[in-house]
Amino acid sequence: MIPLSFAQQRLWFLNRLEGATATYNIPVGLRLTGPLDTAALRAALHDLTIRHESLRTVFPERDGAPYQQVLAEPGTGVPPAEGWDILTVRPLTPRDQLEEELAAAARHTFDLTAEVPLHAWLFELGPQERVLLLVLHHIAADGWSLAPLTRDLATAYTARLAGQAPDWAPLPVQYADYTLWQRELLGSESDPASLVSQQLDHWRTTLAGLPSELALPVDRARPTVATGCGGRVPFQLDPAVFARITALAKEEGVTVFMVVQAAIATLLCRLGAGTDIPLGTPVAGRTDVALDDLIGFFVNTLVLRTDLSGDPSFRALLHRVKATDLGAFAHQDVPFERLVEVLNPERSMNRHPLFQVMVTFDDGAVAAGIELPGITATALETAGERAKFDLAFGFSDQGGQGLGCSLEFSADLFDPASAEALVRRFQLLLDALTDQPDQPIGTAALLDAAELAVVDRPVPGLPAHEWDGLTLHRIFEQRAALTPDAVAVSFGAQELTYRQLNERANQLAHRLRALGVGPESLVGVCLDRGLDLAPTLIGVLKAGGAYVPLDPTYPADRLEYIAADAALTALVTEQAHRELAAAVFDGPVLLAEESAGGPLTDPAPVTTEDNAVYVIYTSGSTGRPKGCTLTHANVVRLFTATDGYFGFGAQDVWALFFSYAFDFSVWEFWGALLYGGRLVVVPHDTARAPEELHQLLVEQQVTVLNQTPSAFRSLANLPTGDLAVRAVV
């Protein structure tokens, strides 16, 4: 028995797991104008399957294991047009049915156990006009196979038109030979000196800690099982941009592909996917000249892990990409399917393993089409797009005429309008990156002039432009004076008005002042989510200090380290965590619930906009927590910069979704209170339960919601009819 190649094994497994689908079909459409000889075409297609064993191979099972069965050639004396017939001829009137018929044919599902993996449809539109659609299953062919396929089909048609059999030299090898040779080349994984062992070692190191899923700006959450439905957006690059791409590539000693790859990684990073961006790309896998003229599934897939940390310049990023790509291409022999098995990432039927964004680049050879005697043949876009990946960027060199570009997208995740917007972002970004390659990638333009005008447009009636030079608590005091009886904070059934919140914060501030808290003093805050949190954070600022979150869910040794490293002046906690606070800090400890009794008046201001608001400790690159400080001016600038874009106001209800130990909570907390809105403190368990969070959003009529991409995807599956949310950040 002939085993399957490693690449074939994965497609066979997916076929068994998902059932027969059109996801791995390769449709090739050609519009043929002229006097086509249908009998000669039928015979030529038969010749093609005789020449290439892969086109007459089926994949039955024995004892649960698949194997390649090459169907025998028809016996002597059998006319070349018989044996097995893969051509369906269909007169088509009216013509307006063509698109629908092409789409249906492109969705043909192959029975891999018994059906040859090539079928052809000839749609007759008139005496001199036809459309030929070839549909191959990927298990028998790849993109690089289209050149020998169209070349050999043309040779056979020309011969049959003349009443002869094609006179071509026999192929030196067949796909089955490659399958056996592949296993011999790679060697045994039990042998440390084998090629497969050495290359696997490289990939284990290179892909260690790879993110399992990119956080893309999707329109909806993933389904449990991907449908494979997709769409395609063709686009062009401005000739001036393409000229800069080629010039920059030459200048930096990289390829055009590397420039495009770096730009795509930058786009995804800027859209929130992080700084660790794995991209997939195919390589021909035809490492021997004997394979060049063969139709078969040779292509391998590489994972190009792109590091964008540190906000490098685009020029510097190109050199990172070059090093990554050269390392990947030097270790391209390990089949992707085996790499997945060895690395064993978290598997799911709704996403591709190791990467979800593909980048392809070809030299345009396939686009040349086919030459048939007396026939004008032009390539035809085929409908019925399928999506194997979340996103797939495709580029084709058009021989000095620029790049042919397209974006294929999963319809499970993206609407066509969103995919078109991604393309526009990519075009803008590539223009900016190649125009100024020495600027940090984080500063390159992502918005066009019209969008910038919207962002920069002031919203009448908002006071943010008057906040410059003020501290956060001073702005809050002004807001409390304007709307003292409006609800400022709610937690379950409990509420505090702006007057009550300000007075409770004042009482705590006076007590902290008495303990010596002043400008740049750091005060630990160890509280659960609840109504005491807001007056405590504001009270620390009014006293002149900055708060240091000590989340009681953290390990005690971490809290002890933070308290010591920050050199806290005091610590505010609650009765439930009094013992924990005393264990991690040996200085003054105040209970938030016992702050009543002090003066209700605003303390005299002692800080400026340049004083610290908080010191939040992150994990740190060394494993030890590291403090990150932000000033009043930093936070105020965040809101003044975005003021005209969101139009926040007193009518808004904000959800405090994030822990106060996470910096995003600063945006949520002060976004509500500086604009006079209401802050809804989300209980810890509710924040982690999408259905409970959804219920809270409906009950509280939250209008501004802040989410991580993963949390939002879970929430997006739930009904939206009763929600009041107008902005998701």
Secondary structure, DSSP 8 states (H G I E B T S, - for coil): -B---HHHHHHHHHHHHH-S-STTEEEEEEEEES---HHHHHHHHHHHHHH-GGGGEE--EETTEE-BEE-----TT--TT-SS--EEEEE--SGGGHHHHHHHHHT----TTTS-SEEEEEEEEETTEEEEEEEEETTT--GGGHHHHHHHHHHHHHHHHTTS-------S--HHHHHHHHHHHH--TT-TTSHHHHHHHHHHHHTTT--SS-----SS---SS---BEEEEEEE--HHHHHHHHHHHHHHT--HHHHHHHHHHHHHIIIII-SEEEEEEEE----SGGGTT--S---EEEEEEEE-TT--BHHHHHHHHHHHHHHHHTT--S-HHHHHHHH-----TTS-SS-SEEEEEE-SSGGG---BTTBEEEEE--S--B-SSSEEEEEEE-TTS-EEEEEEEETTT--HHHHHHHHHHHHHHHHHHHHSTTSBGGGS--S-HHHHHHHH---TT-GGGG-TT--HHHHHHHHHHHSTTSEEEEETTEEEEHHHHHHHHHHHHHHHHHTT--TT-EEEEE--SSTTHHHHHHHHHHHT-EEEE--TTS-HHHHHHHHHHHT-SEEEE-GGGHHHHHHH--S-EEEGGG-TTS--S-------TTSEEEEEEE--TTSS-EEEEEEHHHHHHHHHHHHHHH---TT-EEEE-S-TTSTHHHHHHHHHHHTT-EEEE--HHHHT-HHHHHHHHHHHT--EE---HHHHHHHHTS--TT----EE-
